Amino acid sequence: MTEHQPETTSGIPLKLLYGPDDVPTDIWEALATPPGRAPYLRGAYPRMYRDRPWRIFQLSGYGNPEDMNERLKFLLFEAGETGIIIKHDRMTDDHLYDVDHPEIVERREDVGLTGTVTVGLRDYETILSDLPLESIYAKPGGGVPQSAVYTLPSYWSVASRRGIPLEKLAGTGQSDFFLTYLGCPTKEQIPPEAAIRFNLDLIEWCSERMPRWVPVSIAGYNAADSGLSAHQELGAVMANAVQYLDMIAARGKVDVERLAHRIGGVNFRVSMEVFEDAAKLRAARKMWSDLLGERYGITDEKARQMRIHVVTAGSAMTYQEPFNNIVRGTLMALFSVLGGTQSLGVSGYDEAMSIPSDHAHLMSIRIQQILQNEINLREIADPLGGSYYVESLTGELEQRGWEFFRQIQDRGGFLAVLDDGFLLECAEENNQQIAAGLESGERAIVGVNTHTIDDPIMEVEAFEGRSGAETWEMAMERLSDLRRTRHRRGAVEALRHLEEVCRNDSINAIPAFMEAVSADASIGEIGDVLRETFGDWQVPIGV
Amino acid sequence: MSEPGSSPLPPARVLVAKSSLDGHWRGVAVVARALREAGFEVILGGMLRPSEMASVAAAEDVDLVGINVGGRVEVVERALDEMEAAGLGDVPVFVGGTVPPQAIPRLTDRGVGVFPPGSSLSAIVEEARRLTGRAFPAQRL
């Protein structure tokens, strides 16, 4: 009988004991370089958390703009968050639908459940009222590219109206391809080819005018929580970066070296496979630095620095016995920091049933504050460095990550593997394996398929926000108000101009989006322009 | 080919669809594949509005509807109402996904089985067999 061969979730075999021979030569070499220097294996900054504690950066948002504003003020001024993320209602925002769209009306009770619902720029003024935009770090939303060109211009326009120069604003966009074309393929998304044009427009716009803004952010999290394994996440993130950089180089308007630092804010998932995922963050920094040096000949070390945001795996949070998730969140948060993350969001303990309740939200912040204040974690850079096990995983992930990267490039590159369904197939295959492991009991989850009890002390209620369709009804009123009281001709002209610009990709589209939102065009009207101009992406899977 | 003497039933047809406009496909794909491997004929509906849930179920002449819930239970209730209004009140329905725990009784009271995240696939397949009266839907060889 053969002994059961243990392995990590992504399939790396596990030995009982690791030694110096398990660490590849180039990892030994990289270990000798201190943090803050290429290839950044040991950390992005020389003094790491002594100078820069990681940013507590939680997803937040629900209901109406007033609800969102209240929640943001609580998080910033009372709970002690150090940056804001505006989470938008995904039904209206991802699709750019007005609330009276038939797709929304039949599901009206869902409106406001996954984030705050906006009908136009006026709602951003409400969301952001009393917030010091000149001094906060913000992620205004725009997870999918077609929503980013509505959301970011809206946030920026509110700041402009308050007299804050754009160059003073600090924050980040997202426009993530993994979310849009792998993690959550929804109805009516513009095709990746159109989306990438907007992303490049954002990059060029920010390069010229907004030195403190990260225009787009690659989100490996969405690749991983959709099913890609650790090395696949790494390889796919690198392929995505190459897609941007090659196209930017071809456009020739922005210097690639300057740009590289701009897109070096990348988001990863840390799951319950904590050692592998901490190693993954370390490998990611090295791969990024090597890629920019070797493929693009960038010698400036600063330009080759990757800064990491981690979100702990939502999929690790169980529906059963939700308080156990506070323990899971703590472990994943700890290893995210051990891997050297610059900012961190911990999924709420009620993740499997709803967006976070106030209490779940506060617990996610408290986990991070306890790590920052009570265990001397901020004093040491790269505490895992030199562990034979961790360095072996780091080397293994790097090697497997590059193999997956080459596989993508051989198939025609990043856009090709989104369009032909290759990444979706990889994810599905992994998900089937995970499901089979749970079914057989080989993969154990406490309270789900092992050590289960039926005890009401472990029950919590899901957060549901306002009752019935109240949020939707209030948004309908704001929409009809917007249509009634705006300068109608101004809105129509701005939309017509936007359409012309969308049809001409030699013009940067961002100013036209700023004009459209400033003229009180509604979210759905902007969406109509995009649908008309670009059509829909055909999802290459049947789900 | 069925064995001589057995009474062959055609495989049961199951519509699997999402009621919300949320794109998370992971759970749906895993469940759809488990049902298919157990011998069911799975029709993937994507994101369907409540009225479409009823019209597709009717057009496809399904024996069972599986709804992935990524939002509030009222939308699922509207789909049940639409199905009843379309004369499909006898087609059984079961749901999975992020159903708020406090809302589960509203569905179970209407005879709808609820499978939240973490449910076992074999339990889901078992329920599909019970609801469609296909004890051995995989008997085709």
HADDOCK unambig.tbl for C-alpha pairs under 7 A between the chains (distance, minus, plus):
assign (segid A and resid 90 and name CA) (segid B and resid 22 and name CA) 6.90 0.50 0.50
assign (segid A and resid 91 and name CA) (segid B and resid 21 and name CA) 5.50 0.50 0.50
assign (segid A and resid 91 and name CA) (segid B and resid 22 and name CA) 6.62 0.50 0.50
assign (segid A and resid 103 and name CA) (segid B and resid 49 and name CA) 6.80 0.50 0.50
assign (segid A and resid 106 and name CA) (segid B and resid 49 and name CA) 6.33 0.50 0.50
assign (segid A and resid 106 and name CA) (segid B and resid 50 and name CA) 6.75 0.50 0.50
assign (segid A and resid 107 and name CA) (segid B and resid 75 and name CA) 5.65 0.50 0.50
assign (segid A and resid 109 and name CA) (segid B and resid 72 and name CA) 6.52 0.50 0.50
assign (segid A and resid 109 and name CA) (segid B and resid 74 and name CA) 6.61 0.50 0.50
assign (segid A and resid 109 and name CA) (segid B and resid 75 and name CA) 6.82 0.50 0.50
assign (segid A and resid 110 and name CA) (segid B and resid 71 and name CA) 5.50 0.50 0.50
assign (segid A and resid 110 and name CA) (segid B and resid 72 and name CA) 5.65 0.50 0.50
assign (segid A and resid 183 and name CA) (segid B and resid 24 and name CA) 6.27 0.50 0.50
assign (segid A and resid 184 and name CA) (segid B and resid 23 and name CA) 3.92 0.50 0.50
assign (segid A and resid 184 and name CA) (segid B and resid 24 and name CA) 4.54 0.50 0.50
assign (segid A and resid 184 and name CA) (segid B and resid 25 and name CA) 6.42 0.50 0.50
assign (segid A and resid 185 and name CA) (segid B and resid 23 and name CA) 5.14 0.50 0.50
assign (segid A and resid 186 and name CA) (segid B and resid 22 and name CA) 6.66 0.50 0.50
assign (segid A and resid 186 and name CA) (segid B and resid 23 and name CA) 4.61 0.50 0.50
assign (segid A and resid 226 and name CA) (segid B and resid 26 and name CA) 6.47 0.50 0.50
assign (segid A and resid 318 and name CA) (segid B and resid 118 and name CA) 6.94 0.50 0.50
assign (segid A and resid 319 and name CA) (segid B and resid 117 and name CA) 5.95 0.50 0.50
assign (segid A and resid 319 and name CA) (segid B and resid 118 and name CA) 6.83 0.50 0.50
assign (segid A and resid 352 and name CA) (segid B and resid 98 and name CA) 5.95 0.50 0.50
assign (segid A and resid 352 and name CA) (segid B and resid 117 and name CA) 6.88 0.50 0.50
assign (segid A and resid 353 and name CA) (segid B and resid 98 and name CA) 4.67 0.50 0.50
assign (segid A and resid 353 and name CA) (segid B and resid 99 and name CA) 6.14 0.50 0.50
assign (segid A and resid 353 and name CA) (segid B and resid 100 and name CA) 5.48 0.50 0.50
assign (segid A and resid 354 and name CA) (segid B and resid 98 and name CA) 6.92 0.50 0.50
assign (segid A and resid 354 and name CA) (segid B and resid 100 and name CA) 6.97 0.50 0.50
assign (segid A and resid 432 and name CA) (segid B and resid 30 and name CA) 6.24 0.50 0.50
assign (segid A and resid 439 and name CA) (segid B and resid 120 and name CA) 6.34 0.50 0.50
assign (segid A and resid 439 and name CA) (segid B and resid 121 and name CA) 6.92 0.50 0.50
assign (segid A and resid 448 and name CA) (segid B and resid 118 and name CA) 6.15 0.50 0.50
assign (segid A and resid 461 and name CA) (segid B and resid 101 and name CA) 6.32 0.50 0.50
assign (segid A and resid 461 and name CA) (segid B and resid 102 and name CA) 6.15 0.50 0.50
assign (segid A and resid 462 and name CA) (segid B and resid 100 and name CA) 5.15 0.50 0.50
assign (segid A and resid 462 and name CA) (segid B and resid 101 and name CA) 6.58 0.50 0.50
assign (segid A and resid 542 and name CA) (segid B and resid 44 and name CA) 6.38 0.50 0.50
assign (segid A and resid 543 and name CA) (segid B and resid 25 and name CA) 6.34 0.50 0.50
assign (segid A and resid 543 and name CA) (segid B and resid 28 and name CA) 6.94 0.50 0.50
assign (segid A and resid 543 and name CA) (segid B and resid 29 and name CA) 6.38 0.50 0.50
assign (segid A and resid 543 and name CA) (segid B and resid 44 and name CA) 5.92 0.50 0.50
assign (segid A and resid 543 and name CA) (segid B and resid 46 and name CA) 5.22 0.50 0.50
